[in-house]
Amino acid sequence: MLRNLIAALAVAGATPALATGLEVTVAGEANGTITIDLLEDVAPKHVEQITALAEAGQYDGVVFHRVIDGFMAQTGDVQFGDATDGYNYRRAGTGGSDLPDLPAEFSDVPFDTGVVGMARSQSPNSANSQFFIMFQPGPFLNGQYTVVGRVTGGQDVVQAIKRGHPRSGAISEGEPDRMTKVVVTD
C-alpha cells in the first residue's frame, strides 16, 4: 500500500499543474483572443492533457478544421492541423497527439453557448487533443461528450470564425482560421 502511495505521488509530481484557463489568440476571418476557463473539477484528465499540449506549444498554428454554422467550431488536431507545417485540409481532423487517448469524463454540465467539449470518434474513450466550442446550445451532446471548459471572454471572436461546408463543416476553400498562440493562464 505504501509502495502504491509513493508511486502515485511520483506520478502526480511528474504531471503539469492543473491550470485555470487558456488564452487562445485567433487569426483569419476572426481576429482576437478567446479566454477559456478550464473545469479541472469536471474533467481533470482532459484538462491536464489540454494544458500539457498547450504548454508544449502543440496548439500553436493549428486550424479550425470543422466549423458548422449554428453548431460549433472544432480545432486541436496537432498532428494534421498545423497550418505552419504542411497543412492538408483533407487530413485535418483525423489526427491527435502523441499522448494517449482519454477515458470519458462525462458530467451534468450542459453544452450551452461557449462551452468547450472534447472531440472524439465513435468510442467515448477516444478523446485526445481536439476540442470544439459551441456557437449555441447543443443539448443533444449532454452526457455524450466531455465538457472541459467554457468561454469567459471573446465569444464574439468564436462567432466570427470562418464557417465551413454547411453539412460537414470542412474548410476546403481559402484559408481556415487558426490558433496562432495558446497560452495556459492561472
LOKOL-600658 format. One line per 3 residues: number of its first residue (from 1); for each residue x, z, y of C-alpha. Coordinates in Angstrom, 1 decimal, decimal comma. Each point is the difference from the previous one (the first is absolute). Layout:
N
NUM) X/Z/Y  ...
//
This chain:
186
1) 0,0/0,0/0,0  2,8/0,9/2,4  1,7/-3,3/-0,9
4) -3,2/-1,9/0,9  -0,2/1,8/3,3  3,6/-0,8/0,9
7) -0,5/-3,6/-1,0  -3,2/-0,2/2,2  1,8/1,5/3,0
10) 2,9/-2,4/-0,4  -2,4/-3,0/-0,1  -1,9/1,4/3,0
13) 3,2/0,3/2,0  1,0/-3,6/-0,9  -3,2/-1,5/1,5
16) -0,5/-0,8/3,7  -2,0/2,6/1,9  -3,6/-0,8/0,5
19) -0,7/-1,4/3,4  -3,0/0,2/2,2  -0,2/-3,6/1,0
22) 1,2/-3,5/0,5  0,6/-2,0/3,2  -0,5/-3,7/-0,8
25) 1,1/-2,6/2,5  -1,9/-3,3/-0,5  0,9/-3,4/1,3
28) -1,8/-3,3/-0,1  -3,6/-0,6/1,3  -0,2/3,8/0,0
31) 2,7/1,7/2,0  0,3/3,7/0,3  0,4/3,2/-1,9
34) -2,3/1,5/-2,6  0,3/3,8/-0,6  -1,0/1,2/-3,4
37) -0,6/3,6/-1,0  1,1/0,3/-3,7  -2,1/2,3/-2,1
40) 2,5/1,9/-2,1  -2,6/2,4/-1,2  -2,2/-2,8/-1,3
43) 2,6/-2,3/-1,6  3,4/1,7/-0,1  1,7/-2,4/-2,5
46) -1,2/-3,1/1,9  1,0/1,5/3,4  3,4/0,8/-1,5
49) 0,5/-3,5/-1,2  -1,1/-1,7/3,3  2,2/2,4/1,9
52) 3,0/-0,8/-2,2  -0,5/-3,7/0,4  -0,4/0,3/3,8
55) 3,1/2,2/0,3  2,0/-2,6/-1,9  -1,2/-2,8/2,4
58) -1,8/-1,8/-2,9  -3,2/-0,6/2,1  1,9/-1,5/3,0
61) -0,8/-3,7/0,3  -2,8/0,0/-2,6  -3,0/-2,1/0,8
64) -3,8/0,7/-0,2  -0,5/-2,4/-2,9  -3,8/0,6/-0,6
67) -2,2/0,4/3,0  -3,8/-0,3/-0,5  -2,2/0,1/3,1
70) -2,5/2,9/-0,1  1,9/1,7/-2,9  3,7/0,8/0,2
73) 3,6/-1,0/0,7  2,5/0,3/-2,9  3,8/0,2/0,2
76) 2,9/1,8/-1,7  1,3/-2,6/-2,6  3,6/0,9/0,5
79) 1,1/-2,4/-2,8  -1,6/-3,2/1,2  -1,5/0,7/3,4
82) 3,1/0,4/2,1  -0,2/-2,7/2,8  3,7/0,3/0,6
85) 1,1/-0,6/-3,6  -1,4/-3,2/-1,5  -3,7/0,8/0,5
88) -2,3/-2,2/-2,0  -3,7/0,5/0,7  -0,9/-1,1/-3,6
91) 1,9/3,0/-1,4  -0,8/2,6/2,6  -2,2/2,6/-1,4
94) 1,2/-0,4/-3,6  3,0/2,4/0,3  0,8/3,6/0,5
97) 3,1/2,1/0,3  2,7/1,2/-2,3  -1,7/3,4/-0,2
100) -2,4/0,7/-2,9  -3,8/-0,6/0,3  -2,0/3,1/0,8
103) -2,9/1,8/-1,8  -3,2/-0,1/2,0  -0,7/2,8/2,4
106) -3,7/-0,5/0,7  -1,7/2,2/2,5  -3,3/0,5/1,8
109) 1,4/-1,4/3,2  -2,2/-3,0/0,8  1,3/-3,5/0,9
112) -1,0/0,0/3,7  1,3/-2,1/2,8  3,7/0,6/0,4
115) 0,5/1,6/-3,5  3,2/-1,0/-1,8  -0,2/-0,6/-3,7
118) 2,4/-1,0/-2,7  -0,4/-3,5/-1,5  0,2/-0,4/-3,7
121) -0,7/-2,3/-2,9  -2,9/0,5/-2,5  1,7/3,1/-1,3
124) -0,8/3,1/2,2  3,6/1,2/-0,7  1,8/-3,1/1,3
127) 0,4/0,7/3,8  3,6/-0,4/1,1  0,8/-1,1/3,6
130) -2,9/-2,0/1,3  -2,6/1,6/2,2  -3,0/-1,1/2,1
133) -1,7/1,1/3,2  -3,8/-0,2/0,3  -1,6/-2,0/2,8
136) -3,3/1,6/-0,7  -1,5/2,4/-2,6  0,2/-1,1/-3,6
139) -1,9/2,6/-2,0  0,2/-2,1/-3,1  3,7/1,0/-0,2
142) -0,7/3,7/0,0  1,4/1,6/-3,1  1,5/-3,3/-1,1
145) 3,2/-0,1/2,1  2,4/2,7/1,2  -0,3/1,0/3,7
148) 3,4/0,7/1,5  -0,7/0,3/3,7  -2,0/-1,0/3,1
151) 0,7/-1,8/3,2  0,2/2,5/2,9  1,2/-2,6/2,6
154) 0,1/-3,7/0,3  -3,2/-1,0/-1,8  -0,3/-2,7/2,7
157) 3,3/-1,4/-1,4  -1,4/0,2/-3,5  -3,1/-1,9/1,1
160) 2,2/-2,7/1,6  2,0/-0,8/-3,2  -0,2/-3,7/-0,8
163) -2,7/-0,8/-2,5  0,5/-2,0/-3,2  -2,3/-2,2/-2,1
166) -3,6/1,4/0,3  -0,3/0,6/-3,8  3,5/0,7/-1,2
169) 1,6/1,4/3,1  3,2/-2,1/-0,6  2,0/-0,9/3,0
172) 1,0/-3,6/-0,8  0,1/-1,6/3,5  2,4/1,0/2,7
175) 1,9/3,2/0,0  -1,7/3,2/-1,2  0,3/3,2/2,1
178) 2,7/2,4/-1,3  1,2/3,5/0,2  3,3/-0,3/2,0
181) 0,8/3,7/-0,4  -1,5/2,9/-1,9  1,2/3,5/1,0
184) -0,9/3,3/-1,6  -1,1/2,6/2,5  -0,4/3,8/0,0
//
